[in-house]
Amino acid sequence: MKNVTVSMDDAVAEWARLEAARRNTSVSRMVGEMLAEKMRHDDAYERAMREALEWRSWGSSTGPYLTRDEMYDRSQPRG
């Protein structure tokens, strides 16, 4: 575990203290959990975006996007 110092507006600090008390935890733990959740969300989003841009299982496009003709070609099977 790493200790860090965080600066914030007084109103934000007051909200954080109240919210942490409501959750029966410390401001430090609450902020750490919020950042960990943000990190997991961003990692999942980046992974999904990378997979979506790399997905080319049908059509003859050589780039990350389908051409207009490929997009509306109804003769290709959909998976």
C-alpha angles and dihedrals in degrees: 000000000000126000118221135178117232125194120206142157116279092245091053092048091051091049090048092052092049093045092048090050090049089053091045093238140100126272088241094054092043093052091046091052092047091052092046090052091048090050092050091047093049092046091050091047093049091048092050092047092050091049092047093051092047095048111109106146096145138031129034100269113136094197133068092265132061120241117244090253092051092048093056098036103121093184092075116088116244120226 
